Amino acid sequence: MTDIASKMSYSLAHAFRHRKKRKGITKNLMPEPTLFQKIILREIPAEILLETEEAIVIKDIHPQAPVHVLIIPKKLIPRISESREEDALLLGKLLLTAKAFAERENLSNGYRLVINNGRMAGETVPHLHIHLFAGRHMTWPPC
């Protein structure tokens, strides 16, 4: 892990562990970390296939194609509709991370990228991530 990634992980871990006690009850100043934040912090195991300063790539635990990975930013953005102008560079880097993974895995026959936004779209973890599907013929429309 790079120094920057290590510092980011430390800062993230410190922020989530910072608690305020009041009359014997621990009150979180921040909400419970998402599943992906716990993976980024190495609090729960996952098969990390690629890691950059900004993101990790892991295998999906319920694959929908022979190759089905998730590109997850280390910065918490709950969903694309909650992204901001200052996230533009990070959002672009997520796409470049997907490209780098596809090149490394020789997915030259094609792949599909999907972002779910909200429960009606199939979002199950409130932490922006990109699904990369490959290894089979994709149909259109996807739903």
N, C-alpha and C positions, 0 to 999 in steps of 0.2 A: 504494500500500500504506500502511496506517495505521502510526503509530509502534509500536503494540503488536504488530501483525503483523510489522513489520520486526524488532522486538526478538526475537519468538518465532523467526522464521526465522534470525536471527543466532545465538541460543542453540542452536537445533537444529543448525545447521551447525557451530558451535564444538564441541559435544558429540561429533559424529560424526567430526570431524577430530582430536580429542584422542587421541593414540596414546602408548603406552609402548614404548620401544625396549629390547630385551634381546638382547645378543650378536648384533647386526646384524639381528635379526628384529623386525619391527614387530608388536606384539600389540595388537589392538583391545581397548579397555576396554569397548566396546559392540559389539553385532553390526552387521554390514553394514546400512546403511540400506535400508529397503524401497523398492520401486519408487515408491510414493506419496510417501514422504519425499523422494526425489530430485526428484519433480515439484514438491512444495511448496517445496523449496530452489532450484528453477529449474535444477537440474543436468541434467535431461533435459526435452525439450520436451513440451508437452501443450496442448491447446486449453482454456484455463481460461475457463469461461462465466460464473462468478460466484465472488466471493471475499468472505469475511467475516473477522473476527478469529479465528474458531474453525475455519473450514472452507473448502474449495474445492469447486467443482463442475466436473467435466470430462466430455467425451464419452468413452463407452466405445469402445475400439478394435475390439471385436467386437460391434457392436450387435445386439440381439435384438428390437428394435422400431424403428419410425421415429424415436422419441425414446428414447434410452437413455443416461442420464448417471449419473455416480457422485458421491455427496456424501461427501467424505472429511474427517474431522477432522484438524486440524494436529497434535493430540496423538496420539502413537502408543498405540493400544489394539489389541492384536493381533486380538482377536475379541470379540464381545458376551459370551461366557462368561467372559472375563477382565476385564470392566469391573468397576468398584467403585462404592460408594456416592458417592464424591466425583466420579464421572463423570456423575452424574444430570443436572446442569444442561447439560453438554455434549451428552449424548445427546438431550435435549429440543431443544436448539438445532439439532442436525442435522435433526430433523424439521421445525422451523420454516424451515430453509434450503431443504429440499425444497419446502415449501409456497410460499416466496417465489419459487423458480425456476419452479414450476408456474404461479403467478399471472403472473409476468413473461412467460412463454411462452404464456399463454392456453390452458392445458391444462384448460379447464373441462369438457370431456367426460369427464374421468377419467384417472387414472394409477395405477400400482401401485408400491409400495415393497417392496423385498426386501433382507433381510440374510442372507447365508450365514455359517454358523458351523461351521468345520471342513471338511476335505477331502471327506467324504462328502456334505456339503451343497453342494459346488461352490466352496468358498473356494479362490482361487488366489493371493491376495496376503495375507500375514499382517498386515493393517492394516485394522481395521474400516472398512467403507464401506457406504453404502446405494445400491442400484440404484434408479433411477427409470425406469419404462417407460411410454410413452404413444404415442398416434398409431395404435393399432389396437385391435380388440376383444380383451379378455383373457378367457381361459377358466378354468374351475375344475374340478378342482383344477389347480394350476399345473404339476404334474410329469407 
